[in-house]
Each structure stands twice: as structure tokens, then as C-alpha cells.
């Protein structure tokens, strides 16, 4: 309804009452029909307000989708909503800077829902005062705004993403180096490979390594939980004499070497997110490989009649990052070419190639077959447990535990059991989903 329609209807109704009062008579049928027509034009329908359509706003706990990083990025300043209110406390809200996982949600959530959505993130700090101590609670939420017709789909997609939170992603990387024969400045290139091509590439690298055509610098395999950042370090420390402490004791010159260390090896940081159906994996990866050049260069000097040798180690370092989340099909991978580094032994320039294979661990054995209600309020479910040897023989009145991240999230009692299908009734806690596992409670 427009403001013009509001004004017209108000004037019509007010004028009708005024005319009726002045004439002290009933309004005519024509006047009543005119007012009814104006009222029909300004009926407020569901999802609308006096000024037009009303978008929904949905707040969803971010920890159900992403783990809190060990060192979160800096946030915007606190915005005090309530500040040091006696007997109540304080409420501060901030807009945290986006990490790779948050940026992926901003880009992909509207695509998954199929609607125009606004996605933002808020961090709320609540400090409550009581007679003995202060209690502080920090909430991190994803706030989604969009048309009312997209609310149900948004909740469904967020719940599906949360269900993938406990899945395991297997990341296999191979870093190879070969002699740089062209000498020209290479161009970095990232190529997506399907499951068949990444396997062929991995096999080819192994065969070339056996022939001595290339060197495999590193070949780590990492298992990470979806939505959680993991850091793996495969390193050792190289000791060297970096300096001397010189002092004179009783007229004698004492020189004590200062032994210092330098890390050498590979550091790998991985963050993976799964699409709602777990057919695509978005992975952010950064690696740093450091090698100490041998023999370690040194400088010599004399103090009195003594010659001192101080080592000055040099390192060859390879750094690379996806610069964000790159999405590939589950089972597929990436080939990254156009990188360079200096071999620490021959000190020759080498071209470097990275192969990255990403896959999702096998589904949990429990598959949700049907729910006799909607959402988390379902009191009865049927689950197919024919693939789970630990649960398929569950009997009536057995209690099954819903387990996620090694925590018991809910308990369900077996009402009926037949041919690997169980009818469960809620006892307490959460309902089973595709991202959880069932186990029989010990008797």
C-alpha cells in the first residue's frame, strides 16, 4: 500500500463521517461502496507491512557451521547497546572481519537457497552482574535477511550444512620439484581435476620419481573435520652456532658458544567446508616449506689467539596459498603449476608442482529414512541401520544415543525393530540426522 492510498482512504473515511454527522443522516449506498473499494486496495496481506513487503531475519549459531579459529581475525570496535547497567550488565555487538569460511557462506548460501539473501555476521558479548561474580557470554551468529518465501529453504540449507559439520575430509597433497629448464618466469595456474584425472596425476608423479625425473619434496595426508581449521607441522630443528659469549675470568678469556635453532620442514594449514549434499568440497589451503641450505655458510674471526667460527644459515622457502576457498567435486582435486624455489643442495632453480586430492570419508552407517514430524520437534523417526553392525541388532526398549563430535546429543528408545529398520521415540535431546551416528547405550 502506498502513502497516497493511505491518505486517500483516510480522507474518504473522514469525509464520509463528517458528511454523515453534518447531515445527521445515514451515508448513501454509493458513498459506502466507494469507501469499501478504497479499503480493499489497502488490505495488508501476510508478509507485508503498512509500507510494503517485510523481509525475514534469521539468526543461526555460527559454531554449528564453523569452528571458532584459534586466533580469530581482528574485529570491528564494540558497539555498546547496553553499557554497565547496574544490576543488569552490558551488551556489546560487533561485526567481525570475515575469514575464508564466512566469505564462502556469504557467496554460496544465496546460491544454495536460490534467492536473494543478505548474509552478515555478528558477535555479541553479554556481561551479566550478580552478587558474587560477573558472567560473560559471547555469541557468534550468522544473520540472514531475505524474502519471506525463502525462509523455509534458508533454514533447511543451514541445517543441512550443519549436518555436514561432523564429516571428515581427507586432504592428500604431493609437492614435487623438477629442474627448471626454460628459465622463463612461470605463470601460476590452478587446474581442477576430476577423480579419474587426479588419480592418474598422482600415479604419474610416483613413476617419474622412481625414474629420477623429479623429486617429491613432501607428500602429507591430513584428515580434518568439515568446518574446522587444522594446522599440521612436519619439521625438525637445525642447530647452529650463532654467536659467542666472551668474558674474562681471573685473567683468562672464556668463550661460550651460543647455540641457536632454525625450524626446517613443512607447515600445512587446511580448512574445508562441504556443500549441503556433500558432493562438493571447498578447501582453503596454505603451505610453507623451509629447507636449510647445506653446508651452512660461516664467517670466521679472531679474538686474541683464538679463531671463532660463527654460522650464518640460509634457507630456501616455498610458500603458497589458495587465497580463499576453492571448490572441487568430492574425490577430485587441484593441480597447481608455475611455482619456483631454489634447491637447498644444488642451489639450482627448480619448478614446483602441487597436486591436491580432496575426498569425503564414508558416510556414517545411519541414514535418516523418514521423519514423522518437521524439524527438531520430531518425536518419532524411522532409521535404516542395515549397514551398521553395531546397531542393526538393536531390540525393542534399547536406548540409542545420538553421537556427534564424541558427545551424546540425544537419546532415543527403540519402539519397533524389523529388517534393519528401527522406529525410534525421542527420550531426550537432539534428533538423529545425516551428520550424526547412533550407538546402543551400554546396559
Residue pairs with C-beta under 8 A, 6 or more apart in sequence:
1 41
1 42
1 44
1 48
1 50
1 51
1 52
5 38
5 41
5 42
6 42
6 50
8 38
9 35
9 38
9 39
9 41
9 42
12 34
12 35
12 38
13 35
13 38
16 27
16 31
16 32
16 35
19 27
19 31
20 26
20 27
44 50
46 148
47 53
47 54
47 148
47 149
48 54
53 147
53 148
54 148
55 145
55 146
55 147
55 148
56 145
56 146
56 147
56 148
56 150
56 151
56 154
57 143
57 144
57 145
58 143
58 144
58 145
58 151
58 154
58 155
58 158
59 141
59 142
59 143
60 141
60 142
60 143
60 144
60 158
61 139
61 140
61 141
62 102
62 121
62 140
62 141
62 142
63 140
64 158
64 162
64 165
65 101
65 105
65 142
65 158
65 161
65 162
65 165
65 227
66 99
66 101
66 102
66 105
66 227
66 228
66 273
67 225
67 227
67 228
67 229
68 140
69 99
69 229
70 229
72 96
72 99
73 96
73 97
73 98
73 99
74 97
75 94
75 95
75 96
75 97
75 123
76 94
76 95
76 96
76 97
77 94
78 92
78 93
78 94
78 125
79 92
79 93
79 94
80 90
80 91
80 92
81 91
81 92
81 93
82 88
82 89
82 90
82 91
83 90
83 91
83 92
84 90
86 129
87 129
88 128
88 129
89 126
89 127
89 128
89 129
89 134
90 125
90 126
90 127
91 124
91 125
91 126
91 127
92 124
92 125
93 122
93 123
93 124
93 125
94 122
94 123
94 124
94 125
95 120
95 121
95 122
95 123
96 102
96 121
96 122
96 123
96 140
98 106
98 121
100 271
100 284
100 324
100 325
101 227
101 271
101 273
101 284
101 325
102 121
102 142
103 324
103 325
104 273
104 282
104 324
104 325
105 119
105 142
106 119
106 120
108 275
108 282
109 117
109 119
109 144
109 154
109 157
109 158
110 116
110 117
110 119
110 146
112 157
112 275
112 276
113 146
113 150
113 153
113 154
113 157
114 150
114 153
115 146
115 147
115 149
115 150
115 153
115 154
116 146
116 147
117 144
117 145
117 146
117 150
117 154
118 144
118 145
118 146
119 142
119 143
119 144
120 142
120 143
121 140
121 141
121 142
121 143
122 140
122 141
122 143
123 138
123 139
123 140
123 141
124 138
124 139
124 141
125 136
125 137
125 138
126 136
126 137
126 138
126 139
127 134
127 135
127 136
127 137
128 134
128 135
128 136
128 137
142 158
144 154
144 158
146 154
157 276
159 433
160 276
160 277
161 273
161 274
161 276
162 435
163 276
163 433
163 434
163 435
163 436
164 226
164 227
164 273
164 274
164 275
164 276
164 278
164 434
164 435
165 225
165 226
165 227
165 404
165 435
166 225
166 226
166 404
166 405
166 435
166 436
167 225
167 226
167 274
167 278
167 360
167 361
167 435
168 223
168 224
168 225
168 226
168 360
168 361
169 223
169 224
169 225
169 226
169 272
169 274
169 281
169 283
169 358
169 359
169 360
169 361
170 221
170 222
170 223
170 358
170 359
170 360
170 361
171 221
171 222
171 223
171 224
171 270
171 272
171 283
171 285
171 356
171 357
171 358
172 202
172 219
172 220
172 221
172 222
172 356
172 357
172 358
172 359
173 218
173 219
173 220
173 221
173 222
173 268
173 285
173 287
173 354
173 355
173 356
173 357
174 202
174 205
174 216
174 218
174 219
174 354
174 355
175 216
175 217
175 218
175 219
175 266
175 287
175 289
175 318
175 352
175 353
175 354
176 205
176 208
176 209
176 214
176 215
176 216
176 217
176 352
176 353
176 354
176 355
177 214
177 215
177 217
177 341
177 343
177 350
177 351
177 352
177 353
178 213
178 214
178 215
178 350
178 351
178 353
179 348
179 350
179 351
180 340
180 348
180 349
180 350
180 351
183 349
186 337
186 338
186 339
186 340
186 351
187 338
188 336
188 337
188 338
188 339
189 336
189 337
189 338
190 322
190 326
190 334
190 335
190 336
191 334
191 335
191 336
191 337
192 326
192 328
192 332
192 333
192 334
193 201
193 328
193 332
193 333
193 334
193 335
194 329
194 331
194 332
195 329
195 331
195 332
197 332
198 331
198 332
198 333
198 335
198 355
198 357
199 357
201 333
201 335
201 355
202 355
202 357
205 214
205 216
205 355
208 214
209 215
209 216
215 350
217 289
217 318
217 352
218 234
218 266
218 289
220 232
220 234
220 266
220 268
222 230
222 232
222 268
222 270
223 361
224 230
224 270
224 271
224 272
225 405
226 272
226 273
226 274
227 272
227 273
228 271
229 269
229 270
229 271
230 269
230 270
230 271
231 267
231 268
231 269
231 270
232 266
232 267
232 268
232 269
232 270
233 265
233 266
233 267
233 268
234 265
234 266
234 267
234 268
235 263
235 264
235 265
235 266
235 267
235 290
236 263
236 264
236 265
237 261
237 262
237 263
237 264
238 261
238 262
238 263
238 264
238 292
238 296
238 313
239 259
239 260
239 261
240 259
240 260
240 261
240 262
240 296
240 311
240 313
241 257
241 258
241 259
241 260
241 309
241 310
241 311
242 258
242 259
242 260
242 310
242 311
243 257
243 258
243 260
243 310
244 255
244 256
244 257
244 258
244 303
244 308
244 310
245 255
245 256
245 258
246 253
246 254
246 255
246 303
247 254
247 256
248 254
253 303
253 304
253 306
255 303
255 306
255 308
262 292
262 313
262 315
263 290
264 290
264 291
264 292
264 315
265 289
265 290
266 287
266 288
266 289
267 287
267 288
267 289
268 285
268 286
268 287
269 284
269 285
269 286
269 287
270 283
270 284
270 285
271 283
271 284
271 285
271 325
272 281
272 282
272 283
272 284
272 358
273 281
273 282
273 283
273 325
274 280
274 281
274 282
274 330
274 360
275 281
275 282
275 327
278 330
278 360
278 363
279 329
279 330
280 327
280 328
280 329
280 330
281 327
281 328
281 329
281 330
281 358
281 359
281 360
282 325
282 326
282 327
283 322
283 325
283 326
283 327
283 328
283 356
283 358
284 321
284 322
284 324
284 325
284 326
285 321
285 322
285 356
286 319
286 320
286 321
286 322
287 318
287 319
287 320
287 321
287 354
288 317
288 318
288 319
289 317
289 318
289 319
289 341
290 315
290 316
290 317
290 318
291 315
291 316
291 317
291 344
292 313
292 314
292 315
292 344
293 313
293 314
293 315
293 316
293 344
293 345
293 347
294 344
294 345
296 311
296 312
296 313
296 314
297 311
297 312
297 313
297 314
298 309
298 310
298 311
298 312
299 309
299 310
299 312
300 307
300 308
300 309
300 310
301 307
301 308
301 310
302 308
315 344
316 341
316 342
316 343
316 344
317 341
318 339
318 341
318 352
320 336
320 339
320 354
326 334
328 334
328 358
330 358
330 359
330 360
331 358
331 359
331 360
332 357
332 358
333 355
333 356
333 357
333 358
334 354
334 355
334 356
334 358
335 353
335 354
335 355
335 356
336 353
336 354
336 355
336 356
337 351
337 353
338 351
339 351
339 352
339 353
339 354
340 349
340 350
340 351
340 352
341 349
341 350
341 352
342 348
342 349
342 350
343 349
343 350
363 434
364 434
364 435
364 436
364 437
365 385
365 387
365 388
365 390
365 391
365 437
366 383
366 384
366 385
366 388
366 391
366 432
366 436
366 437
366 438
367 383
367 384
367 387
367 434
368 381
368 383
368 432
368 433
368 434
369 382
369 383
369 384
369 421
370 381
370 382
371 378
371 381
371 431
372 378
372 379
372 380
372 381
372 382
373 379
373 380
376 430
376 431
378 426
378 431
379 425
379 426
380 415
380 423
380 424
380 425
380 426
381 412
381 423
381 424
381 431
381 432
382 421
382 422
382 423
382 424
383 421
383 422
383 424
383 432
383 438
384 420
384 421
385 391
385 392
385 394
385 420
385 421
385 422
385 438
386 392
386 419
386 420
386 421
388 438
390 439
390 440
391 400
391 422
391 438
391 439
391 440
392 420
394 400
394 414
394 417
394 422
394 440
395 414
395 417
396 414
396 415
396 416
396 417
397 413
397 414
398 413
398 414
398 440
398 441
399 411
399 412
399 413
399 414
399 427
399 440
399 441
400 411
400 412
400 413
400 414
400 422
400 424
400 438
400 439
400 440
400 441
401 408
401 410
401 411
401 438
401 439
401 440
401 441
402 408
402 409
402 410
402 411
402 412
402 429
402 430
402 431
402 432
402 436
402 437
402 438
403 409
403 436
403 437
403 438
403 439
404 430
404 435
404 436
404 437
408 429
409 429
409 430
409 436
410 426
410 427
410 428
410 429
410 430
410 431
410 432
411 427
411 428
411 429
411 441
412 424
412 425
412 426
412 427
412 431
412 432
412 438
413 424
413 425
413 427
414 422
414 423
414 424
415 423
415 424
415 425
416 422
416 423
417 423
424 432
430 436
432 438
